[in-house]
Amino acid sequence: MGCGIACQSRRDWVSSRTASDTHQATDGCSLDRVEIRIERVYDDASPSDGFRVLVDRLWPRGLSKERAALDLWAKEVAPSTELRKAFHRDGMSWDAFAAAYRAELAESPAVPQLREQLGAHDVVTLLHSVHDAERNHAVLLRAALLGGVPEPGTTTG
């Protein structure tokens, strides 16, 4: 498949929680049988997580690779460094962040590559390190993977 996304070695155990859904993506890459969940990477992993994908650009502070229990680190689909800093440090509004990140995702060749990889799994958990469960980039990425984008200020679920 050679998609260029950095992979971590397969682990023996995994976890789940938050939002889930199944859908057909607009680029023809089918995710119609895939349940995509969102969880904080700091939460304990469990077998129900399925394929665990870290979608942060930076490694989560204080977290070992063993505890993260990743199958894939897809940092290429995370917000750019500039956008991340503008949102977390410079006070960019959620609506402005969401619009800018959607634009980044629309131009990223890593999104269809990731979608193709995820299509091989029944359950996928997107992992992030953000404290806010409703306003974080994983929510927007999940929508993009499923072929749509939520309106600003809304969540998937």
C-alpha positions, 0 to 999 in steps of 0.5 A, spaced: 500 500 500 505 504 501 502 510 503 508 514 506 504 514 513 509 513 519 506 506 522 508 503 529 508 496 530 502 492 532 500 491 539 497 486 543 491 490 546 487 496 544 481 501 547 475 505 545 470 510 547 466 516 544 463 518 537 462 512 532 459 512 525 460 508 519 459 511 512 461 511 505 467 516 503 466 521 497 473 519 493 470 512 492 474 509 498 469 505 502 469 506 509 461 503 509 463 498 514 468 501 518 466 504 525 470 510 527 471 512 534 474 518 537 478 518 544 484 521 548 490 517 547 491 518 555 485 514 556 486 506 557 486 502 551 482 496 550 481 490 545 474 494 543 478 499 540 480 496 534 485 499 529 488 505 534 491 511 530 494 517 533 492 523 529 497 528 533 503 531 529 507 531 536 508 525 540 503 526 547 507 528 553 509 523 558 506 517 554 510 511 553 509 508 546 507 501 550 502 505 553 499 508 547 498 502 544 498 504 537 497 501 530 499 507 526 501 514 527 498 519 522 501 525 523 501 528 516 493 528 517 494 533 524 493 540 523 499 544 521 504 547 526 502 554 524 495 552 525 496 548 531 499 554 535 494 559 532 489 555 535 492 553 542 497 559 543 494 565 540 487 564 541 484 563 534 476 561 535 474 554 534 470 556 527 476 559 524 480 553 526 475 548 523 475 552 517 482 552 516 483 545 518 478 543 513 482 547 508 488 543 510 485 536 509 481 538 503 488 539 500 492 533 503 494 527 499 494 523 506 487 524 507 485 519 502 491 515 503 489 514 510 482 513 508 484 507 504 488 504 510 482 504 515 478 501 510 481 494 511 479 495 519 472 494 522 473 498 528 478 504 528 479 509 534 482 516 532 487 518 538 488 525 540 491 529 546 486 535 546 482 536 553 476 538 549 472 532 547 468 536 542 472 541 539 478 538 537 481 536 530 480 529 531 472 530 530 474 534 524 478 529 521 473 523 522 468 527 518 473 528 513 474 521 512 467 519 512 466 524 506 463 530 510 465 536 514 461 538 520 458 545 521 462 549 526 461 548 533 457 542 532 460 535 534 459 528 530 456 522 534 
